[in-house]
Amino acid sequence: MRTLAAAALLILASSPALATRDLGTMPFSGVMTVEWIASEPSDGDVETVRYRIVGSVDGDTGDGREALLSGFDLRCVGTMELGGGLIQSDEASCRVTDRYGEGMWLDLASGQDTWSWHTLKARFGDGTGPYATVRGEGELTRAMLIPPGSTAPMGVFHGFIRWSRE
């Protein structure tokens, strides 16, 4: 099924008559584990932490159709400021790839929000292979199931991405 989705993207990408095309809005969800790399105290009770995320993208849109980037691996590196029981800021650069290494870059960003349930701005681009001309943006809700003080907090994410092709 994933091969069929990639073939459809290649066909769309080869059509010169379609300069920019809306591919629609689709659900985007998955699971992730945070691996803490380093921590530095900042002003007041704020702590700056560097982290890696390891995870995967779910495959179903909820209506039986396969989601774009379904089954792909998710790998991120980022910096988060924690303080006052809240995430003060969070920025990560991610790579979402299939088993062949083809995929897209994903930038995530969040302002001040709660640890357990927060909103991330998501922007996809700079893809390779059949994803070279695909772009996407939207919002994801990340629910962290394990507190930030643990060794490897885990969470789930879900949202909707507006996809287009240039």
Buried (B, 14 or more C-beta within 10 A) or exposed (E): EBEEBBEEBBEBBEEEEEEEBEBEEBBBBBBBBBBBEEEEEEEEEBBBBBBBBBBBBBBEBEEEBBBBBBBBBBBBBBBBBBBEEBBBBBBBEBBBBBEEEBBBBBBBBBEEBEBBEBBBBBBBBBBBBBBBBBBBBBEBEBEBEBEBEEEEBBBBBBBBBBBBBE
